[in-house]
């Protein structure tokens, strides 16, 4: 699991997918990001690198807002 700050509210957000899109300047990698506050974005991974990405080990507790989800 990869986490990054939400581009809108800065709450924890999960990178739920990655894909490469064609462009006139060549291929551009994009990431689908879902925030704990239910914001959803598809943005170039270059923007994520500026914000920072954290990898979380499998089996780590899931978080919904300010509480853990069992």
C-alpha positions as CSV (number, residue, x, y, z in Angstrom):
1,X,0.0,0.0,0.0
2,X,1.3,3.5,-0.9
3,X,0.1,6.6,1.0
4,X,0.3,10.2,0.0
5,X,-1.3,13.4,1.2
6,X,-4.6,14.2,-0.4
7,X,-4.1,17.0,-3.0
8,X,-7.2,18.8,-1.8
9,X,-7.4,18.4,2.0
10,X,-4.0,16.8,2.9
11,X,-5.6,13.9,4.8
12,X,-4.0,10.5,4.2
13,X,-4.8,9.1,0.8
14,X,-4.1,5.7,-0.8
15,X,-2.7,5.2,-4.3
16,X,-5.1,2.7,-5.7
17,X,-3.8,2.3,-9.2
18,X,-1.3,3.5,-11.7
19,X,-1.5,3.8,-15.5
20,X,0.4,5.4,-18.4
21,X,-1.4,7.8,-20.7
22,X,-0.3,9.0,-24.1
23,X,0.5,12.7,-24.6
24,X,1.9,14.8,-27.3
25,X,5.2,14.9,-25.3
26,X,5.3,11.2,-24.8
27,X,3.9,8.8,-22.2
28,X,2.9,10.2,-18.8
29,X,2.4,7.9,-15.7
30,X,-0.7,8.8,-13.7
31,X,-1.9,7.6,-10.3
32,X,-5.4,7.1,-9.0
33,X,-5.6,8.5,-5.5
34,X,-8.4,8.0,-2.9
35,X,-8.5,10.0,0.3
36,X,-10.0,8.9,3.6
37,X,-12.5,11.8,3.2
38,X,-13.6,10.3,-0.1
39,X,-11.9,12.7,-2.5
40,X,-10.8,10.9,-5.7
41,X,-8.1,12.1,-8.1
42,X,-6.2,10.9,-11.2
43,X,-3.1,12.9,-11.5
44,X,0.5,12.7,-12.9
45,X,2.8,10.8,-10.6
46,X,5.2,13.8,-10.9
47,X,2.8,15.7,-8.6
48,X,3.0,12.9,-6.0
49,X,6.8,12.9,-6.0
50,X,6.6,16.6,-4.9
51,X,4.1,15.7,-2.1
52,X,5.9,12.6,-0.9
53,X,4.8,8.9,-1.0
54,X,4.9,6.5,1.9
55,X,4.9,2.7,1.6
56,X,2.9,0.9,4.3
57,X,3.6,-2.8,5.0
58,X,0.9,-5.3,4.3
59,X,-1.2,-6.1,7.4
60,X,-0.9,-2.5,8.8
61,X,-4.2,-1.2,10.3
62,X,-6.5,0.6,7.9
63,X,-7.5,4.1,8.9
64,X,-10.9,5.7,8.2
65,X,-10.7,9.4,9.2
66,X,-9.2,9.4,12.7
67,X,-10.0,5.8,13.7
68,X,-8.7,2.4,12.8
69,X,-10.9,0.0,10.9
70,X,-10.9,-3.6,12.0
